[in-house]
Amino acid sequence: MKAAYIKRYGKIEDVQLDVQPEPSITENAVLVKVHAASINPLDLRVLEGEFKAILPIKFPFILGNDFAGTVAQVGSNVTQFKVGDEVYAKTDLNGAFAEYTVVQQASLALKPKNIPMEHAASLPLVSLTAWQALVEIANVKAGHKVLIHAGSGGVGSIAIQLAKHLGATVATTTSGKNTRWVRELGADIIIDYKTMNFEQELKDYDVVLDTQGGKTLEKSLSVIKRGGRIISISGPPDRAFAETIKANWLLKFIIPLLSWSIRNKAKKRDITYSFLFMQPNGQQLSQISHLVEIGKIKPVVDTEYDFSKIKEALEYVNTGRAKGKIILKIVD
């Protein structure tokens, strides 16, 4: 099968598009013929080896984290899906940038019926990130005030819609040119990060979803009320992350130290800091499918590329200028 893979950590030019063996399934897994996949900034971070110390990979490694396609084969214990079903998922076993991929039954969901494969492929990673942050961790409810950083990005654009569905008042940071667009997504308060300081404009927020890390993460503490939460997908990892990845004893000691400073600063303000390491979850994705089908969440797609143009697509993602997701059309 055709696949986009790397033989070593490196740069975009090191990505190869060539033939790789078709993956085989186990009793609880599903083989999916991939129609479309989406590119995330995470893919570039994996390519560059940012996580090699704590999440090493085996080469050759097929890239890609989410996809939509058609079930081609099911394992002997699979009961929820059958050959021909249109499905989507965040990968858990094999990469998504390939003609076929394998995923555990528990990670898979039927794709929303009202959108094409390309739009479905844009959703798994970003929508599960938003769901696990706002629903599972923060328990956002009607009346809450939620700040979502980078509202025009992949995670931000879905998180805004989900937070509004949950009944929250939503603030977001973005550039001035995207103001109208994020307002249409549901943002109530919009901070132009180029001309405004969000920490001076906002206060008494219940929840902050941080997608930036660094100084943005630290400044966010000042806008959260006592007892509030900050959830980061870009900040330093915590003990829960070490447990999730089943780190060895040394990493279980080292990893929490990385977030000691921000956790200590948060604790002094009576704020809870959490690092979110999103996990594949078919049950949650099924609930997201329902929200898509009733019009509460709409996929946000910037540009679609043919699979042969993957390096060009990766370069565009690397600019950081995409509004929503970049799609790879694996099958025309």
C-alpha positions as YAML, in Angstrom:
chain: A
units: angstrom
residues:
- id: 1
  name: MET
  ca: [0.00, 0.00, 0.00]
- id: 2
  name: LYS
  ca: [1.06, 3.62, -0.50]
- id: 3
  name: ALA
  ca: [2.02, 5.40, 2.72]
- id: 4
  name: ALA
  ca: [3.81, 8.51, 3.99]
- id: 5
  name: TYR
  ca: [6.49, 7.51, 6.47]
- id: 6
  name: ILE
  ca: [9.85, 8.39, 7.99]
- id: 7
  name: LYS
  ca: [12.96, 6.27, 8.50]
- id: 8
  name: ARG
  ca: [14.41, 8.67, 11.07]
- id: 9
  name: TYR
  ca: [13.52, 11.86, 12.90]
- id: 10
  name: GLY
  ca: [14.08, 14.89, 10.74]
- id: 11
  name: LYS
  ca: [12.34, 17.52, 8.64]
- id: 12
  name: ILE
  ca: [9.54, 17.62, 6.09]
- id: 13
  name: GLU
  ca: [11.91, 16.73, 3.25]
- id: 14
  name: ASP
  ca: [12.64, 13.44, 5.06]
- id: 15
  name: VAL
  ca: [9.04, 12.26, 4.64]
- id: 16
  name: GLN
  ca: [8.82, 9.48, 2.06]
- id: 17
  name: LEU
  ca: [5.75, 8.57, 0.01]
- id: 18
  name: ASP
  ca: [6.20, 5.01, -1.12]
- id: 19
  name: VAL
  ca: [5.03, 1.42, -0.62]
- id: 20
  name: GLN
  ca: [4.74, -0.08, 2.87]
- id: 21
  name: PRO
  ca: [3.29, -3.44, 3.97]
- id: 22
  name: GLU
  ca: [-0.45, -3.48, 4.55]
- id: 23
  name: PRO
  ca: [-1.12, -3.84, 8.30]
- id: 24
  name: SER
  ca: [-2.73, -6.97, 9.70]
- id: 25
  name: ILE
  ca: [-5.50, -7.04, 12.30]
- id: 26
  name: THR
  ca: [-5.86, -8.71, 15.68]
- id: 27
  name: GLU
  ca: [-9.09, -10.07, 17.16]
- id: 28
  name: ASN
  ca: [-10.23, -6.70, 18.57]
- id: 29
  name: ALA
  ca: [-9.08, -4.52, 15.68]
- id: 30
  name: VAL
  ca: [-10.51, -3.18, 12.43]
- id: 31
  name: LEU
  ca: [-8.79, -2.67, 9.09]
- id: 32
  name: VAL
  ca: [-9.95, 0.57, 7.44]
- id: 33
  name: LYS
  ca: [-9.48, 1.68, 3.85]
- id: 34
  name: VAL
  ca: [-8.55, 5.32, 4.36]
- id: 35
  name: HIS
  ca: [-10.39, 7.86, 2.21]
- id: 36
  name: ALA
  ca: [-9.05, 11.01, 3.86]
- id: 37
  name: ALA
  ca: [-6.75, 12.03, 6.69]
- id: 38
  name: SER
  ca: [-5.99, 15.35, 8.32]
- id: 39
  name: ILE
  ca: [-2.69, 16.93, 9.25]
- id: 40
  name: ASN
  ca: [-2.11, 18.27, 12.74]
- id: 41
  name: PRO
  ca: [0.77, 20.29, 14.20]
- id: 42
  name: LEU
  ca: [1.34, 17.17, 16.30]
- id: 43
  name: ASP
  ca: [2.47, 15.33, 13.17]
- id: 44
  name: LEU
  ca: [5.28, 17.83, 12.67]
- id: 45
  name: ARG
  ca: [6.34, 17.52, 16.30]
- id: 46
  name: VAL
  ca: [6.50, 13.73, 15.97]
- id: 47
  name: LEU
  ca: [8.46, 14.05, 12.72]
- id: 48
  name: GLU
  ca: [11.01, 16.33, 14.38]
- id: 49
  name: GLY
  ca: [11.49, 13.95, 17.30]
- id: 50
  name: GLU
  ca: [10.12, 16.25, 19.99]
- id: 51
  name: PHE
  ca: [8.74, 13.33, 22.00]
- id: 52
  name: LYS
  ca: [11.48, 10.77, 21.36]
- id: 53
  name: ALA
  ca: [12.68, 10.77, 24.97]
- id: 54
  name: ILE
  ca: [9.29, 9.83, 26.39]
- id: 55
  name: LEU
  ca: [7.35, 8.37, 23.44]
- id: 56
  name: PRO
  ca: [9.88, 6.65, 21.19]
- id: 57
  name: ILE
  ca: [8.70, 5.20, 17.87]
- id: 58
  name: LYS
  ca: [9.83, 2.29, 15.73]
- id: 59
  name: PHE
  ca: [11.06, 3.04, 12.19]
- id: 60
  name: PRO
  ca: [9.89, 3.03, 9.48]
- id: 61
  name: PHE
  ca: [7.02, 4.99, 11.04]
- id: 62
  name: ILE
  ca: [3.84, 5.92, 9.18]
- id: 63
  name: LEU
  ca: [2.69, 9.43, 10.13]
- id: 64
  name: GLY
  ca: [-0.84, 10.69, 10.69]
- id: 65
  name: ASN
  ca: [-3.22, 10.85, 13.65]
- id: 66
  name: ASP
  ca: [-6.78, 10.95, 12.34]
- id: 67
  name: PHE
  ca: [-8.72, 9.64, 9.39]
- id: 68
  name: ALA
  ca: [-12.05, 8.70, 7.84]
- id: 69
  name: GLY
  ca: [-12.67, 5.68, 5.68]
- id: 70
  name: THR
  ca: [-14.50, 2.41, 5.06]
- id: 71
  name: VAL
  ca: [-14.20, -0.80, 7.07]
- id: 72
  name: ALA
  ca: [-12.36, -3.39, 4.98]
- id: 73
  name: GLN
  ca: [-11.96, -6.22, 7.53]
- id: 74
  name: VAL
  ca: [-12.87, -6.87, 11.16]
- id: 75
  name: GLY
  ca: [-11.27, -9.00, 13.86]
- id: 76
  name: SER
  ca: [-13.01, -12.06, 15.27]
- id: 77
  name: ASN
  ca: [-14.13, -10.23, 18.45]
- id: 78
  name: VAL
  ca: [-15.41, -7.11, 16.70]
- id: 79
  name: THR
  ca: [-19.18, -6.72, 17.10]
- id: 80
  name: GLN
  ca: [-19.80, -2.99, 16.67]
- id: 81
  name: PHE
  ca: [-18.66, -2.63, 13.04]
- id: 82
  name: LYS
  ca: [-18.98, -4.53, 9.77]
- id: 83
  name: VAL
  ca: [-17.32, -4.41, 6.38]
- id: 84
  name: GLY
  ca: [-18.53, -1.39, 4.42]
- id: 85
  name: ASP
  ca: [-19.27, 0.86, 7.43]
- id: 86
  name: GLU
  ca: [-18.11, 4.46, 7.04]
- id: 87
  name: VAL
  ca: [-16.02, 5.25, 10.10]
- id: 88
  name: TYR
  ca: [-13.53, 7.73, 11.56]
- id: 89
  name: ALA
  ca: [-11.07, 7.74, 14.45]
- id: 90
  name: LYS
  ca: [-7.97, 9.04, 16.15]
- id: 91
  name: THR
  ca: [-5.29, 6.44, 15.42]
- id: 92
  name: ASP
  ca: [-4.05, 4.11, 18.14]
- id: 93
  name: LEU
  ca: [-2.02, 1.43, 16.35]
- id: 94
  name: ASN
  ca: [-0.95, 2.54, 12.87]
- id: 95
  name: GLY
  ca: [-0.53, 5.87, 11.13]
- id: 96
  name: ALA
  ca: [-3.32, 7.51, 9.14]
- id: 97
  name: PHE
  ca: [-1.27, 8.66, 6.13]
- id: 98
  name: ALA
  ca: [-1.71, 5.40, 4.25]
- id: 99
  name: GLU
  ca: [-4.18, 3.58, 2.03]
- id: 100
  name: TYR
  ca: [-5.03, 1.26, 4.93]
- id: 101
  name: THR
  ca: [-4.77, 1.59, 8.69]
- id: 102
  name: VAL
  ca: [-5.68, -0.56, 11.68]
- id: 103
  name: VAL
  ca: [-7.49, 0.72, 14.77]
- id: 104
  name: GLN
  ca: [-8.90, -0.90, 17.89]
- id: 105
  name: GLN
  ca: [-12.69, -1.31, 17.93]
- id: 106
  name: ALA
  ca: [-12.87, 0.81, 21.11]
- id: 107
  name: SER
  ca: [-11.27, 3.79, 19.34]
- id: 108
  name: LEU
  ca: [-13.54, 3.75, 16.29]
- id: 109
  name: ALA
  ca: [-16.91, 5.41, 15.60]
- id: 110
  name: LEU
  ca: [-19.35, 5.66, 12.71]
- id: 111
  name: LYS
  ca: [-18.69, 8.91, 10.91]
- id: 112
  name: PRO
  ca: [-21.41, 11.59, 10.90]
- id: 113
  name: LYS
  ca: [-23.88, 10.84, 8.11]
- id: 114
  name: ASN
  ca: [-24.28, 14.45, 7.00]
- id: 115
  name: ILE
  ca: [-20.67, 15.27, 6.06]
- id: 116
  name: PRO
  ca: [-18.21, 13.91, 3.47]
- id: 117
  name: MET
  ca: [-15.17, 11.81, 4.31]
- id: 118
  name: GLU
  ca: [-12.82, 14.80, 3.96]
- id: 119
  name: HIS
  ca: [-14.71, 16.77, 6.61]
- id: 120
  name: ALA
  ca: [-15.04, 13.77, 8.91]
- id: 121
  name: ALA
  ca: [-11.28, 13.26, 8.77]
- id: 122
  name: SER
  ca: [-10.77, 16.75, 10.16]
- id: 123
  name: LEU
  ca: [-12.51, 15.97, 13.44]
- id: 124
  name: PRO
  ca: [-11.18, 13.09, 15.57]
- id: 125
  name: LEU
  ca: [-8.04, 14.55, 17.16]
- id: 126
  name: VAL
  ca: [-9.31, 18.11, 17.63]
- id: 127
  name: SER
  ca: [-12.83, 17.21, 18.69]
- id: 128
  name: LEU
  ca: [-11.67, 14.57, 21.18]
- id: 129
  name: THR
  ca: [-9.17, 17.08, 22.58]
- id: 130
  name: ALA
  ca: [-11.95, 19.64, 23.05]
- id: 131
  name: TRP
  ca: [-14.33, 17.03, 24.51]
- id: 132
  name: GLN
  ca: [-11.84, 15.60, 26.98]
- id: 133
  name: ALA
  ca: [-10.79, 19.09, 28.11]
- id: 134
  name: LEU
  ca: [-14.20, 20.74, 28.41]
- id: 135
  name: VAL
  ca: [-16.50, 17.81, 29.21]
- id: 136
  name: GLU
  ca: [-14.38, 15.17, 30.93]
- id: 137
  name: ILE
  ca: [-11.91, 17.34, 32.88]
- id: 138
  name: ALA
  ca: [-13.51, 20.78, 33.29]
- id: 139
  name: ASN
  ca: [-17.17, 19.66, 33.38]
- id: 140
  name: VAL
  ca: [-18.20, 22.91, 31.68]
- id: 141
  name: LYS
  ca: [-21.81, 23.85, 32.31]
- id: 142
  name: ALA
  ca: [-24.26, 26.62, 31.43]
- id: 143
  name: GLY
  ca: [-23.12, 29.91, 32.93]
- id: 144
  name: HIS
  ca: [-19.42, 29.07, 33.02]
- id: 145
  name: LYS
  ca: [-16.91, 31.47, 31.49]
- id: 146
  name: VAL
  ca: [-14.37, 29.75, 29.26]
- id: 147
  name: LEU
  ca: [-11.27, 31.20, 27.57]
- id: 148
  name: ILE
  ca: [-10.04, 29.26, 24.52]
- id: 149
  name: HIS
  ca: [-6.70, 30.31, 23.13]
- id: 150
  name: ALA
  ca: [-6.08, 30.34, 19.36]
- id: 151
  name: GLY
  ca: [-9.72, 30.14, 18.39]
- id: 152
  name: SER
  ca: [-8.99, 29.95, 14.67]
- id: 153
  name: GLY
  ca: [-6.83, 26.83, 15.02]
- id: 154
  name: GLY
  ca: [-7.92, 23.23, 14.68]
- id: 155
  name: VAL
  ca: [-8.60, 22.61, 18.38]
- id: 156
  name: GLY
  ca: [-9.81, 26.14, 19.08]
- id: 157
  name: SER
  ca: [-12.39, 26.24, 16.31]
- id: 158
  name: ILE
  ca: [-14.06, 23.05, 17.58]
- id: 159
  name: ALA
  ca: [-13.67, 23.94, 21.26]
- id: 160
  name: ILE
  ca: [-15.53, 27.23, 20.73]
- id: 161
  name: GLN
  ca: [-18.49, 25.40, 19.23]
- id: 162
  name: LEU
  ca: [-18.52, 22.73, 21.95]
- id: 163
  name: ALA
  ca: [-18.26, 25.28, 24.78]
- id: 164
  name: LYS
  ca: [-21.21, 27.24, 23.33]
- id: 165
  name: HIS
  ca: [-23.23, 24.04, 23.05]
- id: 166
  name: LEU
  ca: [-22.52, 23.41, 26.74]
- id: 167
  name: GLY
  ca: [-23.91, 26.86, 27.56]
- id: 168
  name: ALA
  ca: [-20.70, 28.72, 28.40]
- id: 169
  name: THR
  ca: [-19.75, 32.31, 27.70]
- id: 170
  name: VAL
  ca: [-16.73, 31.95, 25.42]
- id: 171
  name: ALA
  ca: [-13.74, 34.25, 25.00]
- id: 172
  name: THR
  ca: [-10.99, 33.49, 22.51]
- id: 173
  name: THR
  ca: [-7.71, 34.93, 21.27]
- id: 174
  name: THR
  ca: [-7.02, 35.30, 17.56]
- id: 175
  name: SER
  ca: [-5.73, 37.83, 15.05]
- id: 176
  name: GLY
  ca: [-7.95, 40.73, 14.03]
- id: 177
  name: LYS
  ca: [-8.54, 39.33, 10.55]
- id: 178
  name: ASN
  ca: [-10.28, 36.30, 12.07]
- id: 179
  name: THR
  ca: [-12.62, 38.24, 14.37]
- id: 180
  name: ARG
  ca: [-15.75, 37.85, 12.30]
- id: 181
  name: TRP
  ca: [-15.04, 34.21, 11.60]
- id: 182
  name: VAL
  ca: [-14.57, 33.10, 15.24]
- id: 183
  name: ARG
  ca: [-17.65, 35.11, 16.20]
- id: 184
  name: GLU
  ca: [-19.63, 33.04, 13.69]
- id: 185
  name: LEU
  ca: [-18.27, 29.92, 15.39]
- id: 186
  name: GLY
  ca: [-19.82, 31.18, 18.63]
- id: 187
  name: ALA
  ca: [-17.18, 33.27, 20.43]
- id: 188
  name: ASP
  ca: [-18.74, 36.00, 22.61]
- id: 189
  name: ILE
  ca: [-15.57, 37.92, 23.45]
- id: 190
  name: ILE
  ca: [-12.67, 38.16, 21.00]
- id: 191
  name: ILE
  ca: [-9.18, 39.31, 21.91]
- id: 192
  name: ASP
  ca: [-6.89, 40.41, 19.07]
- id: 193
  name: TYR
  ca: [-3.60, 39.11, 20.43]
- id: 194
  name: LYS
  ca: [-1.65, 41.51, 18.20]
- id: 195
  name: THR
  ca: [-3.15, 44.65, 19.70]
- id: 196
  name: MET
  ca: [-4.63, 43.55, 23.06]
- id: 197
  name: ASN
  ca: [-3.44, 41.80, 26.22]
- id: 198
  name: PHE
  ca: [-5.97, 39.16, 27.18]
- id: 199
  name: GLU
  ca: [-4.78, 39.13, 30.79]
- id: 200
  name: GLN
  ca: [-5.77, 42.80, 31.09]
- id: 201
  name: GLU
  ca: [-9.14, 42.37, 29.37]
- id: 202
  name: LEU
  ca: [-10.50, 39.24, 31.06]
- id: 203
  name: LYS
  ca: [-11.11, 38.16, 34.65]
- id: 204
  name: ASP
  ca: [-12.99, 35.62, 36.79]
- id: 205
  name: TYR
  ca: [-12.97, 32.81, 34.22]
- id: 206
  name: ASP
  ca: [-13.89, 29.30, 35.28]
- id: 207
  name: VAL
  ca: [-11.83, 27.47, 32.66]
- id: 208
  name: VAL
  ca: [-8.95, 28.19, 30.30]
- id: 209
  name: LEU
  ca: [-8.05, 25.84, 27.45]
- id: 210
  name: ASP
  ca: [-4.41, 26.60, 26.65]
- id: 211
  name: THR
  ca: [-3.06, 25.60, 23.24]
- id: 212
  name: GLN
  ca: [0.04, 27.82, 23.30]
- id: 213
  name: GLY
  ca: [2.09, 27.03, 26.41]
- id: 214
  name: GLY
  ca: [4.97, 29.29, 27.53]
- id: 215
  name: LYS
  ca: [4.14, 32.86, 28.52]
- id: 216
  name: THR
  ca: [0.52, 32.51, 27.37]
- id: 217
  name: LEU
  ca: [0.06, 29.66, 29.84]
- id: 218
  name: GLU
  ca: [1.49, 31.66, 32.76]
- id: 219
  name: LYS
  ca: [-0.45, 34.82, 31.90]
- id: 220
  name: SER
  ca: [-3.65, 32.78, 31.77]
- id: 221
  name: LEU
  ca: [-3.47, 32.15, 35.52]
- id: 222
  name: SER
  ca: [-4.36, 35.79, 36.17]
- id: 223
  name: VAL
  ca: [-7.74, 35.54, 34.40]
- id: 224
  name: ILE
  ca: [-8.98, 32.46, 36.27]
- id: 225
  name: LYS
  ca: [-11.06, 32.79, 39.41]
- id: 226
  name: ARG
  ca: [-10.24, 30.88, 42.58]
- id: 227
  name: GLY
  ca: [-11.26, 27.26, 42.24]
- id: 228
  name: GLY
  ca: [-10.98, 27.42, 38.46]
- id: 229
  name: ARG
  ca: [-9.09, 25.20, 36.04]
- id: 230
  name: ILE
  ca: [-6.47, 25.58, 33.36]
- id: 231
  name: ILE
  ca: [-6.05, 22.71, 30.93]
- id: 232
  name: SER
  ca: [-3.09, 22.76, 28.57]
- id: 233
  name: ILE
  ca: [-2.22, 20.70, 25.53]
- id: 234
  name: SER
  ca: [1.07, 22.59, 25.01]
- id: 235
  name: GLY
  ca: [2.35, 23.16, 28.53]
- id: 236
  name: PRO
  ca: [4.63, 20.89, 30.56]
- id: 237
  name: PRO
  ca: [3.32, 17.36, 31.32]
- id: 238
  name: ASP
  ca: [2.28, 16.25, 34.80]
- id: 239
  name: ARG
  ca: [2.16, 13.04, 36.85]
- id: 240
  name: ALA
  ca: [-1.08, 11.90, 35.19]
- id: 241
  name: PHE
  ca: [0.69, 11.95, 31.82]
- id: 242
  name: ALA
  ca: [3.50, 9.78, 33.18]
- id: 243
  name: GLU
  ca: [0.93, 7.27, 34.42]
- id: 244
  name: THR
  ca: [-0.94, 7.30, 31.09]
- id: 245
  name: ILE
  ca: [2.14, 6.46, 29.02]
- id: 246
  name: LYS
  ca: [3.24, 3.85, 31.58]
- id: 247
  name: ALA
  ca: [6.57, 5.61, 32.05]
- id: 248
  name: ASN
  ca: [9.44, 3.86, 33.78]
- id: 249
  name: TRP
  ca: [10.34, 4.80, 37.35]
- id: 250
  name: LEU
  ca: [12.87, 7.42, 36.26]
- id: 251
  name: LEU
  ca: [10.48, 9.23, 33.93]
- id: 252
  name: LYS
  ca: [7.75, 9.03, 36.57]
- id: 253
  name: PHE
  ca: [10.11, 11.04, 38.76]
- id: 254
  name: ILE
  ca: [11.33, 13.47, 36.06]
- id: 255
  name: ILE
  ca: [8.09, 14.26, 34.20]
- id: 256
  name: PRO
  ca: [6.20, 15.85, 37.14]
- id: 257
  name: LEU
  ca: [9.23, 18.07, 37.79]
- id: 258
  name: LEU
  ca: [8.72, 19.65, 34.36]
- id: 259
  name: SER
  ca: [5.38, 21.10, 35.45]
- id: 260
  name: TRP
  ca: [6.31, 21.86, 39.07]
- id: 261
  name: SER
  ca: [6.64, 25.61, 38.48]
- id: 262
  name: ILE
  ca: [3.29, 26.14, 36.75]
- id: 263
  name: ARG
  ca: [1.50, 23.77, 39.16]
- id: 264
  name: ASN
  ca: [2.95, 25.63, 42.13]
- id: 265
  name: LYS
  ca: [1.92, 29.03, 40.73]
- id: 266
  name: ALA
  ca: [-1.56, 27.70, 40.03]
- id: 267
  name: LYS
  ca: [-1.88, 26.19, 43.50]
- id: 268
  name: LYS
  ca: [-1.04, 29.55, 45.13]
- id: 269
  name: ARG
  ca: [-4.06, 31.01, 43.29]
- id: 270
  name: ASP
  ca: [-6.26, 28.01, 44.19]
- id: 271
  name: ILE
  ca: [-6.31, 26.97, 40.53]
- id: 272
  name: THR
  ca: [-5.97, 23.42, 39.20]
- id: 273
  name: TYR
  ca: [-3.47, 22.84, 36.37]
- id: 274
  name: SER
  ca: [-3.91, 19.80, 34.11]
- id: 275
  name: PHE
  ca: [-1.91, 18.64, 31.12]
- id: 276
  name: LEU
  ca: [-4.14, 16.92, 28.57]
- id: 277
  name: PHE
  ca: [-2.72, 13.97, 26.67]
- id: 278
  name: MET
  ca: [-5.70, 13.17, 24.51]
- id: 279
  name: GLN
  ca: [-6.67, 9.50, 24.19]
- id: 280
  name: PRO
  ca: [-8.58, 7.78, 21.36]
- id: 281
  name: ASN
  ca: [-12.15, 7.07, 22.41]
- id: 282
  name: GLY
  ca: [-14.84, 5.73, 20.12]
- id: 283
  name: GLN
  ca: [-17.66, 6.28, 22.60]
- id: 284
  name: GLN
  ca: [-16.86, 9.98, 22.93]
- id: 285
  name: LEU
  ca: [-16.44, 10.25, 19.18]
- id: 286
  name: SER
  ca: [-19.92, 8.79, 18.73]
- id: 287
  name: GLN
  ca: [-21.32, 11.59, 20.89]
- id: 288
  name: ILE
  ca: [-19.43, 14.09, 18.76]
- id: 289
  name: SER
  ca: [-20.96, 12.49, 15.64]
- id: 290
  name: HIS
  ca: [-24.40, 13.20, 17.09]
- id: 291
  name: LEU
  ca: [-23.51, 16.87, 17.68]
- id: 292
  name: VAL
  ca: [-22.31, 17.14, 14.08]
- id: 293
  name: GLU
  ca: [-25.48, 15.54, 12.74]
- id: 294
  name: ILE
  ca: [-27.73, 17.97, 14.65]
- id: 295
  name: GLY
  ca: [-25.66, 20.97, 13.58]
- id: 296
  name: LYS
  ca: [-24.07, 21.88, 16.92]
- id: 297
  name: ILE
  ca: [-20.52, 21.26, 15.66]
- id: 298
  name: LYS
  ca: [-19.38, 21.98, 12.11]
- id: 299
  name: PRO
  ca: [-16.03, 20.77, 10.77]
- id: 300
  name: VAL
  ca: [-13.63, 23.57, 9.91]
- id: 301
  name: VAL
  ca: [-11.53, 22.77, 6.84]
- id: 302
  name: ASP
  ca: [-8.98, 25.16, 5.38]
- id: 303
  name: THR
  ca: [-7.53, 23.33, 2.36]
- id: 304
  name: GLU
  ca: [-7.60, 19.87, 0.80]
- id: 305
  name: TYR
  ca: [-4.52, 18.32, -0.85]
- id: 306
  name: ASP
  ca: [-4.06, 15.19, -2.93]
- id: 307
  name: PHE
  ca: [-1.95, 12.58, -1.14]
- id: 308
  name: SER
  ca: [0.88, 13.16, -3.62]
- id: 309
  name: LYS
  ca: [1.17, 16.75, -2.34]
- id: 310
  name: ILE
  ca: [1.77, 15.75, 1.28]
- id: 311
  name: LYS
  ca: [5.02, 17.69, 1.66]
- id: 312
  name: GLU
  ca: [3.33, 20.83, 0.36]
- id: 313
  name: ALA
  ca: [0.49, 20.27, 2.83]
- id: 314
  name: LEU
  ca: [2.93, 19.77, 5.72]
- id: 315
  name: GLU
  ca: [4.72, 22.99, 4.80]
- id: 316
  name: TYR
  ca: [1.42, 24.87, 4.94]
- id: 317
  name: VAL
  ca: [0.60, 23.48, 8.38]
- id: 318
  name: ASN
  ca: [4.09, 24.49, 9.47]
- id: 319
  name: THR
  ca: [3.34, 28.15, 8.66]
- id: 320
  name: GLY
  ca: [0.74, 28.24, 11.44]
- id: 321
  name: ARG
  ca: [-1.64, 30.24, 9.24]
- id: 322
  name: ALA
  ca: [-4.28, 27.59, 8.60]
- id: 323
  name: LYS
  ca: [-7.87, 28.35, 9.62]
- id: 324
  name: GLY
  ca: [-9.08, 24.96, 10.77]
- id: 325
  name: LYS
  ca: [-7.72, 21.71, 9.36]
- id: 326
  name: ILE
  ca: [-5.63, 20.63, 6.37]
- id: 327
  name: ILE
  ca: [-6.91, 17.49, 4.63]
- id: 328
  name: LEU
  ca: [-5.11, 14.80, 2.65]
- id: 329
  name: LYS
  ca: [-7.33, 13.04, 0.10]
- id: 330
  name: ILE
  ca: [-5.95, 9.49, 0.17]
- id: 331
  name: VAL
  ca: [-8.63, 8.12, -2.19]
- id: 332
  name: ASP
  ca: [-9.99, 10.40, -4.89]
...
